[in-house]
Amino acid sequence: MDLLSIKEMESKYVMQTYSREDVLLVKGQGCLLYDDQGNEYIDMTSGIGVNCLGHNHPKLVEAIQDQAQKLLHCSNIFYSEPMVLVARELVKATGMSKMFFANTGAEANEGLIKLARKYSQDHYGKGRYKILSLVQSFHGRTMMTLTATGQDKFHHDFDPFPEGFDYVKANDIASFLEKLDDSVCCVIMEMIQGEGGVLPLEKEFVQTVAKICKERDILVAVDEVQTGIGRTGSLFCYQQYGIQPNIVSMAKGLGGGVVIGGFLADQKCSEVLTPGTHGSTFGGNPLSARAAQTVLSIVNRPEFLKEVKEKGDYLMDGLKNIASSKIKEVRGMGLMVGVIVDPEQRTQYVHALRHRGVLVLTAGKDSIRLLPPLIITKEQIDKAVSAFQEVFE
């Protein structure tokens, strides 16, 4: 079917919750995507940070095919090997204690919030339940995680929203201390606010918040849904901030394109959730866990992560060297990059890049967001930067 036919059917049968680009993608190979007309694109989106190994990666495809022939799903009332092996890998790589498996980032953060509140209630009784998040944060689209999201534009249309949340200005300790009272049980932060506009937090702010929270037995939770699984040049971004969180959520890149998410807990939080207090029908199913096992076997290696850092620096240097007043700033970490432009012109730039064979994302009010597959080559980066050069000259 062609693009026009698909658009007509999509309009008729699919809820209109997305503003889609005028492209019908049909296949991918490595860091390249192809539409129904045979046009080739450099993928600087990774399906919003999901396809960390690109498209049609031979080891990932082989693992999925092999597992599909053995066991797709068996539910969590039985044991399965892939889930346990992934949990072991994540625990050993982080120094955390135990893993809970879910499906999406929103589910992971929802479970994280439940754990934080139960920990506090178990130790301090009722009344200590408030979650502090940061202004411009994004934590998901369930009612709970939408409320945790520190962007007012999401806090409409679905009243009443759950109570027990408040918002702190990023990189502002005075704002944090102002909101900190005896009702707070947890602080949740993204080390880089992805949906907020690719906004890295300051290390001093993060470390100060973590120190104060530790003194008061307030849990520190890090949302690594977008920044995790090698995206910033370490397995998790918090590892570059010199802190040890109590809870870490993840999803997106963990399955390399197969749906899987969850959260790690440290030792003092690892026994909070007990049988019946939380669960997931599909969480950690054999297929998704086998995919995650394969992803980690490739990504969680020092030489691979070192290359991500190097390629991230190479990409940002290339963009910063474009002599154009239309580019206000280039910021990010590893292969999570934001190019700041005039918000009134951003859509035009996105379309112009697509016409030059480069697919990009947006974030915040003024950021063109780049989340390429972690396997992107410097040659492909050069081509993408050349397209930016043409658009912004």
Buried (B, 14 or more C-beta within 10 A) or exposed (E): EEEEEEBEEBEEEEEEEEEEEEBBBEEBEBBBBBBBEEEEBBBBBBBBBBBBBBBBBEEBBEBBEEBEEEBEEEEBEEEBEBBBBBBEBBBEBBEBBBBBBBBBBBBBBBBBBBBBBBBBBEEEEEEBBBBBBBBBBBBBEBBBBBBBBBBEEBBEEEEEBBEBBBBBBBBBBEBBEEBBEEEBBBBBBBBBBBBBBBBBBEBEBBEBBBEBBBEEBBBBBBBBBBBBBBBBBBBBBBBBBEBBBBBBBBBBBBBBBBBBBBBBBBEEBBEBBEEEEBBBEBBBBBBBBBBBBBBBBBBBEEEBBEBBBEBBBBBBEBBEEBEEEEBEEBBBBBBBBBBBBEEEEBEEBBEBBBEBBBBBBBBBEBBBBBBBBBBBEEEBBEBBBBBBBBBBE
